[in-house]
Amino acid sequence: MSAAPACLSQGRAAITPALRDAVDRLDHRSRHQVAYHFGWLTADGAPDSADAGKAVRPALALLSAEAVGAPSRIALPGAVAVELVHNFSLVHDDLMDGDEERRHRDTVWKLWGPSSAILTGDAMLALAQEVLLECGLATAAPAARLLARATRHLIRGQVQDLCFEQRPHVTVEECTDMAAGKTGALLSASAAIGAVLAGAPQAAVDALALYGAHVGVAFQLVDDVLGIWGDPAVTGKPVHSDLRSRKKSLPVSHALNRDGPRRDELAAWFAAPGEPDEPDEQELRRAAGLIEGAGGRDWALAEAARRTALAEAALRDADLDAGAREELLALGRFVVDREA
């Protein structure tokens, strides 16, 4: 595993004061739950410094401004906004998936209930647009449109993900389209929003957006691998977490669309009843082994590498700052090589 690029820690440090200021606008209860989710407070309200995530999206937003020759501070409202939208989706995703832990802590819905989790996520989503539209830049409206469009596609991807759980068959193409919405859309917007706020030429914005879209699919492919085979001590989620809900993730869809005895056994397992008949650890290990034996894990990692190469190609001929381009390339490679 490669070391995390410096732009991640730098991005987190740059946005945290502005992110805290934005969250302070919320009502007391929502503010408490959002601050808990970000790791700033314990559930009881005491100051905390828990893991707040990798901050990939804010780093992309700041780098995208630098890539078009603007200071990163121009992208700060966009960086805050994409981080709020991302975390809105995490709070809702935890509830929909029934995940009780994130980053080794209880999730918002586990502590305060489903209704509170829905409202907490909604508060972050509304706040993201408010932060952008009040930033005072002439380019605020185009940036807000970009983020709103990305959020619509993110929600489309989540809807597809939910529907796929009820379907007996999902193609790899359908699953990839779901990932392009669920993860790729916001990463694409994150990689372009700083350039939009800086008033960059459309060709540069388009190149950065395409880079982010490919990185987003690569990110989801690796996330799906970690959701089945990741180390809980590193990921902060239970082992085989995606298999517990029989989620048809990208490695699964690849395995289910390959001929052979493993596919038939795996398809029968995914067609089995869900709750209250939760799969035990032996079943989960068996299912993970079937997916791996059918090539699902190797294919997902190879496809993530291919998407990373496409992302790099999108930046290669664009008129961008050389230093920022190299940082974007390093960030894309880290996404594929990460373990959490």
C-alpha positions in Angstrom: 0.0 0.0 0.0 1.3 3.5 -0.9 1.4 6.3 1.5 -1.4 8.8 1.5 -0.6 11.8 -0.7 0.1 15.0 1.3 -2.8 16.7 -0.5 -5.2 14.7 1.7 -4.0 15.9 5.0 -3.4 19.4 3.6 -7.0 19.4 2.2 -8.5 18.3 5.5 -6.5 21.0 7.4 -7.6 23.6 4.9 -11.4 22.9 5.0 -11.9 22.0 8.6 -12.3 25.6 10.0 -14.7 26.5 7.2 -16.6 23.2 7.6 -17.0 23.8 11.3 -18.2 27.3 10.6 -20.8 26.0 8.2 -22.0 23.2 10.6 -22.4 25.9 13.3 -25.3 27.3 11.3 -27.4 24.2 12.0 -29.9 23.7 14.9 -28.5 22.3 18.1 -29.5 18.7 17.6 -28.4 18.5 13.9 -25.2 20.3 14.8 -24.4 17.8 17.5 -25.1 14.8 15.3 -23.1 16.2 12.3 -20.2 17.0 14.6 -20.3 13.5 16.0 -20.4 12.0 12.5 -17.3 14.1 11.5 -15.5 12.9 14.7 -15.4 16.3 16.4 -17.6 15.2 19.4 -18.4 12.1 21.3 -22.0 10.9 21.4 -22.3 12.7 24.8 -21.0 15.9 23.3 -17.4 15.9 24.6 -14.7 17.2 22.3 -13.2 14.4 20.2 -10.7 13.9 17.4 -11.9 10.7 15.8 -11.2 9.7 12.2 -13.1 12.0 9.9 -12.3 10.1 6.7 -9.8 10.5 3.9 -11.1 13.9 2.5 -10.5 12.8 -1.1 -13.3 15.0 -2.5 -12.1 18.3 -0.8 -8.5 17.5 -1.9 -9.8 17.2 -5.5 -11.7 20.4 -5.3 -8.7 22.4 -4.0 -6.3 20.8 -6.6 -8.7 21.5 -9.4 -8.4 25.2 -8.8 -4.6 25.0 -8.6 -4.6 22.9 -11.8 -6.1 25.9 -13.8 -3.7 28.4 -12.2 -5.9 29.7 -9.4 -5.1 29.8 -5.7 -6.7 26.9 -3.8 -8.6 29.2 -1.5 -11.0 30.0 -4.4 -12.1 26.4 -4.3 -12.7 26.4 -0.5 -16.5 26.8 -0.7 -16.6 24.0 -3.2 -14.4 21.8 -1.1 -16.7 22.3 1.9 -19.8 21.7 -0.2 -18.6 18.4 -1.7 -17.6 17.1 1.7 -21.0 17.9 3.1 -22.8 16.2 0.2 -20.5 13.2 0.5 -21.2 12.9 4.2 -25.0 13.4 3.7 -24.8 10.3 1.5 -22.8 8.3 4.1 -25.3 9.0 6.9 -28.2 7.9 4.7 -26.2 4.9 3.2 -25.4 3.6 6.7 -29.2 3.6 7.5 -30.2 2.0 4.2 -27.5 -0.7 4.6 -28.2 -1.3 8.3 -24.5 -0.6 9.1 -24.0 0.0 12.8 -20.4 1.1 12.6 -18.4 3.6 10.5 -14.8 4.3 11.2 -14.9 2.2 14.4 -17.8 4.2 15.9 -21.5 3.7 16.1 -23.3 5.3 13.1 -25.8 8.2 13.5 -28.8 6.1 13.0 -27.6 3.5 15.5 -27.3 6.1 18.2 -30.2 8.4 17.4 -32.6 6.4 15.2 -33.5 6.4 11.5 -35.5 9.6 11.6 -32.7 11.6 13.0 -30.2 10.1 10.5 -32.5 11.1 7.6 -32.8 14.7 9.0 -29.1 14.9 9.7 -28.2 14.0 6.2 -30.8 16.4 4.8 -29.3 19.2 6.8 -25.9 18.6 5.3 -27.3 18.5 1.8 -29.1 21.8 2.2 -26.1 23.3 3.9 -23.8 22.4 0.9 -25.8 24.5 -1.5 -26.1 27.4 1.0 -22.3 27.5 1.4 -21.7 27.6 -2.4 -24.4 30.2 -3.2 -23.3 32.5 -0.4 -19.6 32.4 -1.3 -19.7 35.8 -3.1 -18.1 34.6 -6.4 -19.7 35.3 -9.8 -19.1 31.6 -10.5 -21.1 30.4 -7.5 -24.3 29.6 -9.5 -22.5 27.4 -12.1 -20.7 25.6 -9.3 -24.0 25.0 -7.5 -25.6 23.6 -10.7 -22.7 21.3 -11.1 -23.1 20.0 -7.5 -26.9 19.7 -7.8 -26.5 17.6 -11.0 -23.9 15.4 -9.4 -26.2 14.9 -6.3 -29.0 13.9 -8.6 -26.8 11.3 -10.2 -25.5 10.1 -6.8 -29.1 9.5 -5.7 -29.8 7.7 -9.0 -27.0 5.4 -8.2 -28.2 4.8 -4.7 -31.7 4.0 -6.1 -30.2 1.5 -8.5 -28.1 -0.1 -5.8 -31.2 -0.6 -3.7 -33.2 -2.0 -6.6 -30.4 -4.4 -7.5 -30.8 -6.1 -4.1 -34.3 -7.2 -5.1 -33.4 -8.4 -8.7 -32.1 -11.9 -9.4 -29.8 -10.8 -12.2 -27.8 -7.6 -12.7 -25.4 -7.1 -15.6 -21.8 -5.8 -15.1 -22.8 -2.8 -17.3 -25.8 -2.0 -15.1 -23.6 -2.3 -12.0 -20.9 -0.1 -13.5 -23.5 2.5 -14.4 -24.7 2.4 -10.8 -21.2 3.0 -9.6 -20.7 5.9 -12.0 -23.7 7.6 -10.4 -23.3 6.5 -6.8 -19.6 7.4 -6.5 -18.3 8.7 -9.9 -20.7 11.7 -10.1 -19.6 13.4 -6.9 -15.9 12.7 -7.5 -16.3 14.1 -11.0 -17.9 17.2 -9.6 -15.2 17.5 -6.9 -12.4 17.3 -9.5 -14.0 20.1 -11.5 -15.7 22.4 -9.0 -12.5 24.3 -8.1 -11.9 25.0 -11.8 -15.5 26.2 -12.2 -15.2 28.5 -9.3 -12.0 29.9 -10.8 -13.8 30.6 -14.1 -11.5 28.2 -16.1 -12.0 27.4 -19.8 -14.6 24.7 -20.4 -11.9 22.3 -21.9 -10.0 22.3 -18.7 -13.2 21.8 -16.6 -14.2 18.9 -18.9 -10.8 17.2 -18.6 -10.9 17.4 -14.8 -14.5 16.2 -14.7 -13.6 13.2 -16.9 -10.6 12.4 -14.7 -12.8 12.5 -11.6 -15.5 10.3 -13.2 -13.0 7.5 -13.9 -11.3 7.9 -10.5 -14.8 7.6 -9.0 -15.5 4.2 -10.7 -12.1 3.0 -9.6 -12.8 4.1 -6.1 -16.1 2.2 -6.0 -14.4 -0.9 -7.4 -11.8 -0.9 -4.6 -14.5 -0.1 -2.1 -16.5 -3.1 -3.2 -13.4 -5.3 -2.8 -12.9 -4.0 0.7 -16.6 -4.5 1.5 -16.1 -8.2 1.0 -12.4 -8.9 1.8 -11.3 -5.8 3.7 -9.7 -6.1 7.2 -12.3 -4.8 9.8 -9.5 -3.4 11.9 -8.6 -1.1 9.0 -11.9 -0.5 7.3 -13.9 0.0 10.5 -16.7 -2.2 9.1 -17.5 -5.9 9.9 -15.9 -8.5 7.8 -17.9 -9.4 4.7 -20.1 -6.4 5.4 -21.5 -6.1 1.8 -22.3 -9.8 1.7 -24.5 -9.7 4.9 -27.1 -7.7 2.9 -26.4 -9.8 -0.2 -25.4 -6.6 -2.0 -24.8 -7.1 -5.8 -21.6 -5.1 -5.9 -19.2 -5.0 -8.9 -17.1 -8.1 -8.0 -20.4 -10.0 -7.3 -21.9 -8.9 -10.6 -18.9 -10.1 -12.5 -18.9 -13.4 -10.8 -22.6 -13.9 -11.4 -22.2 -13.2 -15.1 -19.6 -15.9 -15.7 -20.5 -19.4 -16.7 -19.6 -22.2 -14.4 -20.6 -24.1 -11.2 -19.5 -21.3 -8.9 -21.9 -19.0 -10.6 -24.8 -21.3 -10.1 -24.0 -21.9 -6.4 -23.5 -18.2 -5.9 -26.7 -17.3 -7.7 -28.6 -19.7 -5.4 -27.0 -18.1 -2.3 -28.0 -14.6 -3.4 -31.5 -15.8 -4.1 -31.9 -17.1 -0.6 -34.1 -15.3 1.9 -32.7 -12.4 3.8 -33.8 -11.4 7.2 -34.7 -13.0 9.6 -32.4 -15.7 8.2 -29.1 -13.8 8.4 -26.1 -15.7 6.9 -23.6 -17.0 9.4 -19.9 -16.6 9.2 -19.4 -19.9 7.4 -21.9 -19.0 4.7 -20.2 -15.6 4.3 -16.8 -17.1 3.9 -18.1 -19.6 1.4 -19.8 -16.8 -0.7 -16.6 -14.7 -0.6 -14.6 -17.7 -1.8 -17.1 -18.4 -4.6 -16.8 -14.8 -5.8 -13.0 -14.9 -5.7 -12.9 -18.3 -7.4 -15.1 -16.9 -10.2 -12.6 -14.1 -10.7 -14.7 -11.3 -9.2 -11.9 -9.9 -7.0 -9.2 -10.0 -9.6 -11.4 -8.5 -12.2 -12.5 -5.6 -9.9 -8.9 -4.7 -9.1 -7.8 -4.9 -12.7 -10.8 -2.8 -13.8 -9.9 -0.2 -11.1 -6.4 0.0 -12.5 -7.8 0.4 -16.0 -10.0 3.2 -14.9 -7.1 4.9 -13.2 -5.2 4.7 -16.5 -8.2 6.4 -18.3 -8.2 9.1 -15.6 -4.6 9.8 -16.2 -5.1 9.9 -20.0 -7.8 12.6 -19.4 -5.3 14.9 -17.8 -2.4 14.1 -20.1 -3.2 16.6 -22.9 -5.1 19.1 -20.9 -3.7 22.6 -20.4 -3.1 22.3 -16.6 -0.5 23.3 -14.1 2.1 20.6 -14.1 2.5 20.4 -10.3 -1.2 20.1 -9.7 -1.5 17.5 -12.4 1.1 15.3 -10.7 -0.7 15.6 -7.4 -4.0 14.6 -9.0 -2.3 11.6 -10.6 -0.8 10.6 -7.3 -4.2 10.9 -5.6 -5.8 8.7 -8.3 -3.2 6.0 -7.8 -3.7 6.1 -4.0 -7.4 5.5 -4.4 -6.7 2.2 -6.2 -4.0 1.1 -3.7 -5.7 1.9 -0.5 -6.8 -0.6 2.2 -9.7 1.3 3.8 
